[in-house]
Amino acid sequence: MKERKSSVKSNSQSQQHQNGHLSPFKLAKLLDREASWDKDQLGDVLHWIRQVVAVVFGLICGSIPLVGGIWILLYLVISSLIIYGYYAMILEIDEEDFGGHGALLQEGLFASITLFLLVWTLVYSLAHF
């Protein structure tokens, strides 16, 4: 039992200091160009960045009484540019290792469109009716 506890402790320490980088749960890794990413980790980060953008853009569109389909297209363009800028310019990863631009740009896209429309409609309805 004691061996098991010590092996778990040493295993967690090795994960923290793997390749001299922070563990995958540290926020500093989000901006670390030298950090190693696997496909699931990067997909999760891109998904949640897109969800945050959806909430912020939905709040803006709902509070300023914007209507029309052009704002949905503008949201798609802006969120895709933010995602592209993050993985191509900040992380500087090779997108071919993760399935190409298409796979990375569609990560979390449909869930974020739904969230954007929900927040936009909710804020617009509560604030202007």
LOVO-45233 format. One record per residue (C-alpha): residue number from 1; residue in one letter; z, y, x. Coordinates in pm, whole numbers, m for minus. Example, Ala and Ser with C-alpha at 12.3 -4.5 7.8 and 13.67 -1.06 7.14 Angstrom:
2
<rec pos="1" code="a" up="780" north="m450" east="1230"/>
<rec pos="2" code="s" up="714" north="m106" east="1367"/>
END
This chain:
129
<rec pos="1" code="m" up="0" north="0" east="0"/>
<rec pos="2" code="k" up="85" north="235" east="286"/>
<rec pos="3" code="e" up="m245" north="154" east="457"/>
<rec pos="4" code="r" up="m432" north="241" east="142"/>
<rec pos="5" code="k" up="m264" north="582" east="113"/>
<rec pos="6" code="s" up="m333" north="665" east="475"/>
<rec pos="7" code="s" up="m697" north="557" east="444"/>
<rec pos="8" code="v" up="m741" north="772" east="134"/>
<rec pos="9" code="k" up="m584" north="1069" east="317"/>
<rec pos="10" code="s" up="m802" north="1024" east="627"/>
<rec pos="11" code="n" up="m1109" north="976" east="406"/>
<rec pos="12" code="s" up="m1047" north="1308" east="230"/>
<rec pos="13" code="q" up="m994" north="1482" east="563"/>
<rec pos="14" code="s" up="m1320" north="1342" east="695"/>
<rec pos="15" code="q" up="m1501" north="1471" east="386"/>
<rec pos="16" code="q" up="m1359" north="1819" east="446"/>
<rec pos="17" code="h" up="m1471" north="1828" east="807"/>
<rec pos="18" code="q" up="m1797" north="1639" east="768"/>
<rec pos="19" code="n" up="m2054" north="1780" east="1010"/>
<rec pos="20" code="g" up="m1829" north="2078" east="1076"/>
<rec pos="21" code="h" up="m1891" north="2221" east="728"/>
<rec pos="22" code="l" up="m1665" north="2279" east="433"/>
<rec pos="23" code="s" up="m1622" north="2015" east="166"/>
<rec pos="24" code="p" up="m1871" north="2023" east="m125"/>
<rec pos="25" code="f" up="m1613" north="2181" east="m356"/>
<rec pos="26" code="k" up="m1572" north="2502" east="m156"/>
<rec pos="27" code="l" up="m1742" north="2817" east="m282"/>
<rec pos="28" code="a" up="m1839" north="2916" east="72"/>
<rec pos="29" code="k" up="m2088" north="2630" east="75"/>
<rec pos="30" code="l" up="m2294" north="2809" east="m190"/>
<rec pos="31" code="l" up="m2409" north="3063" east="68"/>
<rec pos="32" code="d" up="m2405" north="2840" east="379"/>
<rec pos="33" code="r" up="m2759" north="2786" east="509"/>
<rec pos="34" code="e" up="m2641" north="2511" east="743"/>
<rec pos="35" code="a" up="m2471" north="2307" east="470"/>
<rec pos="36" code="s" up="m2620" north="1973" east="379"/>
<rec pos="37" code="w" up="m2713" north="1927" east="15"/>
<rec pos="38" code="d" up="m2794" north="1614" east="m175"/>
<rec pos="39" code="k" up="m3017" north="1624" east="m481"/>
<rec pos="40" code="d" up="m2732" north="1598" east="m735"/>
<rec pos="41" code="q" up="m2521" north="1871" east="m576"/>
<rec pos="42" code="l" up="m2810" north="2116" east="m555"/>
<rec pos="43" code="g" up="m2916" north="2032" east="m910"/>
<rec pos="44" code="d" up="m2565" north="2101" east="m1038"/>
<rec pos="45" code="v" up="m2546" north="2435" east="m858"/>
<rec pos="46" code="l" up="m2887" north="2545" east="m986"/>
<rec pos="47" code="h" up="m2795" north="2433" east="m1338"/>
<rec pos="48" code="w" up="m2473" north="2636" east="m1345"/>
<rec pos="49" code="i" up="m2632" north="2944" east="m1189"/>
<rec pos="50" code="r" up="m2891" north="2935" east="m1464"/>
<rec pos="51" code="q" up="m2620" north="2900" east="m1731"/>
<rec pos="52" code="v" up="m2437" north="3207" east="m1598"/>
<rec pos="53" code="v" up="m2763" north="3404" east="m1600"/>
<rec pos="54" code="a" up="m2823" north="3290" east="m1960"/>
<rec pos="55" code="v" up="m2483" north="3415" east="m2075"/>
<rec pos="56" code="v" up="m2517" north="3750" east="m1896"/>
<rec pos="57" code="f" up="m2873" north="3810" east="m2015"/>
<rec pos="58" code="g" up="m2779" north="3700" east="m2368"/>
<rec pos="59" code="l" up="m2488" north="3946" east="m2373"/>
<rec pos="60" code="i" up="m2713" north="4226" east="m2255"/>
<rec pos="61" code="c" up="m2990" north="4150" east="m2506"/>
<rec pos="62" code="g" up="m2743" north="4114" east="m2791"/>
<rec pos="63" code="s" up="m2540" north="4424" east="m2719"/>
<rec pos="64" code="i" up="m2849" north="4641" east="m2682"/>
<rec pos="65" code="p" up="m3015" north="4554" east="m3012"/>
<rec pos="66" code="l" up="m3325" north="4393" east="m2861"/>
<rec pos="67" code="v" up="m3554" north="4185" east="m3082"/>
<rec pos="68" code="g" up="m3878" north="4001" east="m3016"/>
<rec pos="69" code="g" up="m4017" north="3712" east="m2822"/>
<rec pos="70" code="i" up="m4094" north="3918" east="m2513"/>
<rec pos="71" code="w" up="m3725" north="3906" east="m2417"/>
<rec pos="72" code="i" up="m3730" north="3525" east="m2415"/>
<rec pos="73" code="l" up="m4024" north="3532" east="m2177"/>
<rec pos="74" code="l" up="m3852" north="3797" east="m1966"/>
<rec pos="75" code="y" up="m3541" north="3577" east="m1950"/>
<rec pos="76" code="l" up="m3751" north="3280" east="m1833"/>
<rec pos="77" code="v" up="m3912" north="3488" east="m1560"/>
<rec pos="78" code="i" up="m3587" north="3647" east="m1441"/>
<rec pos="79" code="s" up="m3387" north="3323" east="m1436"/>
<rec pos="80" code="s" up="m3666" north="3138" east="m1256"/>
<rec pos="81" code="l" up="m3690" north="3416" east="m997"/>
<rec pos="82" code="i" up="m3314" north="3404" east="m941"/>
<rec pos="83" code="i" up="m3321" north="3026" east="m897"/>
<rec pos="84" code="y" up="m3623" north="3043" east="m665"/>
<rec pos="85" code="g" up="m3464" north="3321" east="m462"/>
<rec pos="86" code="y" up="m3143" north="3123" east="m430"/>
<rec pos="87" code="y" up="m3288" north="2798" east="m299"/>
<rec pos="88" code="a" up="m3581" north="2945" east="m103"/>
<rec pos="89" code="m" up="m3431" north="3258" east="48"/>
<rec pos="90" code="i" up="m3054" north="3213" east="54"/>
<rec pos="91" code="l" up="m3026" north="2840" east="124"/>
<rec pos="92" code="e" up="m3367" north="2809" east="294"/>
<rec pos="93" code="i" up="m3400" north="2443" east="199"/>
<rec pos="94" code="d" up="m3718" north="2237" east="210"/>
<rec pos="95" code="e" up="m3804" north="2201" east="m156"/>
<rec pos="96" code="e" up="m4012" north="1890" east="m93"/>
<rec pos="97" code="d" up="m3692" north="1702" east="m6"/>
<rec pos="98" code="f" up="m3568" north="1772" east="m359"/>
<rec pos="99" code="g" up="m3882" north="1697" east="m561"/>
<rec pos="100" code="g" up="m4077" north="2020" east="m514"/>
<rec pos="101" code="h" up="m4067" north="2359" east="m678"/>
<rec pos="102" code="g" up="m4123" north="2219" east="m1026"/>
<rec pos="103" code="a" up="m3817" north="1993" east="m1016"/>
<rec pos="104" code="l" up="m3592" north="2265" east="m879"/>
<rec pos="105" code="l" up="m3716" north="2536" east="m1115"/>
<rec pos="106" code="q" up="m3671" north="2325" east="m1427"/>
<rec pos="107" code="e" up="m3314" north="2224" east="m1338"/>
<rec pos="108" code="g" up="m3101" north="2335" east="m1633"/>
<rec pos="109" code="l" up="m3388" north="2529" east="m1789"/>
<rec pos="110" code="f" up="m3381" north="2396" east="m2145"/>
<rec pos="111" code="a" up="m3003" north="2407" east="m2175"/>
<rec pos="112" code="s" up="m3004" north="2764" east="m2048"/>
<rec pos="113" code="i" up="m3271" north="2873" east="m2297"/>
<rec pos="114" code="t" up="m3055" north="2733" east="m2575"/>
<rec pos="115" code="l" up="m2746" north="2906" east="m2439"/>
<rec pos="116" code="f" up="m2933" north="3235" east="m2396"/>
<rec pos="117" code="l" up="m3058" north="3226" east="m2756"/>
<rec pos="118" code="l" up="m2714" north="3133" east="m2887"/>
<rec pos="119" code="v" up="m2535" north="3414" east="m2703"/>
<rec pos="120" code="w" up="m2806" north="3667" east="m2787"/>
<rec pos="121" code="t" up="m2801" north="3582" east="m3157"/>
<rec pos="122" code="l" up="m2422" north="3568" east="m3177"/>
<rec pos="123" code="v" up="m2364" north="3900" east="m3001"/>
<rec pos="124" code="y" up="m2645" north="4070" east="m3192"/>
<rec pos="125" code="s" up="m2511" north="3946" east="m3526"/>
<rec pos="126" code="l" up="m2149" north="4037" east="m3452"/>
<rec pos="127" code="a" up="m2222" north="4377" east="m3303"/>
<rec pos="128" code="h" up="m2495" north="4508" east="m3531"/>
<rec pos="129" code="f" up="m2422" north="4368" east="m3878"/>
END
